[in-house]
Amino acid sequence: MIARLRTRVRRAVREDRADAGFSMVELIVASMMSIIMLGIIGSLFIKTLQTQGAVTDTTTTSNNAKVVFDELQASVRLAVETDVRSSTSMAVEPTDGRGDVLILKTRQNQGEVASTGTWRCVAWYLDADDQLHKITRPAQASGTPATSVNPASWPIVARGVAAISGASPFVALEPAVDAEAWYPGSIQAALTFREGDSRVPVDLSSTIVPRRQLQLDGETPGGMPCV
């Protein structure tokens, strides 16, 4: 009787010990599941960081592009002279009005129309290396016209800029036959911006219409022409 009780006690102890821990197979399976779950979580985390980085790059590119394009539009809207040239032949006006150089005579302040200090020459140039240049000079009698200067030497205001779809970045539109004498003609600008690691380009295009700066027929702006 006592021997049977001892046997039962020993068997119960062995069963308790077996139930108290994990077998080797269970430990291996649990480890594999943990590794898989950690891999999934890590992949999701990396994907989230990549997406966030792409969104940040695109937002930065969009904001910077808008600042530059708004500045370009503002200079055209204040212009009394608009001209588009090719950087390879600056002294010749293209017959189709297309080119990579935009030259403007724009209003600098609200001074008298005939005053030299009221006007300035602003020129933009998109080079073959996707760099947008800009130069600003007073429209004074002693000033050098933009057409006599190498545009590649102008300050760079933006990088990663190209013409949309490989077209000309600037197009000068001829004024309508019945347009008022003061109207210099609209400018079409079509640029695509891509900065740094940004994978998504930002396309900006517009037909920019100059606003009236000369109030009286026959009025002429002060200073020298910019071309």
Beta strands, then each sheet from edge to edge (+ up, - down):
strand 1: 79-85
strand 2: 98-99
strand 3: 101-107
strand 4: 119-126
strand 5: 131-138
strand 6: 156-159
strand 7: 161-163
strand 8: 170-172
strand 9: 187-193
strand 10: 202-208
sheet 1: 1+ 3- 4+ 5- 6+
sheet 2: 2+ 8- 9+ 7-
sheet 3: 2+ 8- 9+ 10-
end
